[in-house]
């Protein structure tokens, strides 16, 4: 799991994994096969605000994973995916497969 960017600045984003997937995602990271269901949009949905991930964790029942993305990588590769969740004010990030390398090279932490 990666290191922080210049001066240690990172942007945390959060994901509530589906039940039974938290340890796999924490250890192995995010794999396209895990987000490729037929009819799906082939994206992993993250929240910029932990409270949103916590709400999903209540339904999924498998905690929350925090991903600390180096700010330089966040600005260059992930910020463009920010959108208002159900009209705002909270921010979600639907991240496509081609940017999973950013997630997988960043530090991941589990929160029960």
Secondary structure, DSSP 8 states (H G I E B T S, - for coil): -----GGG-EEEEEE---TT-HHHHHHH---GGGG--TTS-SEEEEESSHHHHHHHHHHH-S-EEEEEEEHHHIIIIIGGGEEEGGGSSSEEEEEEGGGHHHHHTSEEEEE-
